[in-house]
Amino acid sequence: MGKNILILVFMITFVFIFGTVAFHLTEGWGLFESFYFTLITVSTVGYSLPEAISQAGKVVSAILIGAGVTIVLYGFTSITSLIVEGHVGRYFKNRRLKRMIGKLTDHFIVVGAGRTGRHTTLEIMKAKKPFVVIDTSEEAIAKLEDFLGAEFPYVLGDAAEEEILLRAGVDRAKSLIVTLPDDAKNTFVVLTAKSLNPNLEIVSRVSDLKALSKLVYAGADKVIATSELAGIRLAQMALNPKTISFLDILSFGEESFRIEEVLIPNNSPVANKTLGEINLGKRVGAIVIAIRRGNDVIFNPTGDTKILEGDRLMVVGKNEHFEKIHNLIEEG
């Protein structure tokens, strides 16, 4: 849009400069008179030509009339159309985004549409969870749309500001993921978000391990040191190049498996039953690999392990399995 406007402005400017200089040279008029007569001629308002105008001046007038009907008229119309359509289009897009975000509850908010934010958002989209992205750059949002191959709700602005977080629905959100490369900025975002929603689960990236404790103090529930994770992963792959870990299969296998923590609510129809009685493998197709009960973790539970209210099951399954699991634990 900006490039087209510049080209049209250049064309219109060239017509006026040509007319002003041509009348100045052929008729000997001053620059102001030459510009004024150029404006009258280009606009084709119907004023008659001066009696003393030369043949060369008439030729210039004819050229300017043709340019006024084509280049200038087309240029002004196109510029007006681009500006109006741009504002109108942006207005309706902003209204659509506002409605989309207004309908969300228990959604994820991803702060930052950079490299880390792109992959974070992709994983959330794969899990079919609702999300909103916050970034200060419209260009970064556009790149993320290309990366995901889909439109998504977003808010343009600084996530450290309360107004921006509220526009993203932070008061109704389930989790906030902060992916900015600036640790100080991440800390401010965490502080602001936690003050607006104390129950918000916050996961933050940290670049410098020295800032980890500050992020935790600010209210982050989990802090991920990307450099440390990358270093550990690289070392493991070098030490065991032929080993394929279970997480590799989950993350990079052909099937869309994932691990999810499933809470057993109060009065659940599966509470006080054993895993064997529930039989998730047969009924749903998922596998329970661990149970978190208070501060204890039961790894590799057997079919005789009883499920209690408040237990958190670590379940491995495909994306389509988890809706069935939630229906099972809530409705039986």
Order of alpha helices (4+ residues) and beta strands (2+ residues): alpha-alpha-alpha-alpha-beta-alpha-beta-alpha-beta-alpha-beta-alpha-beta-alpha-beta-alpha-alpha-beta-alpha-alpha-beta-beta-beta-alpha
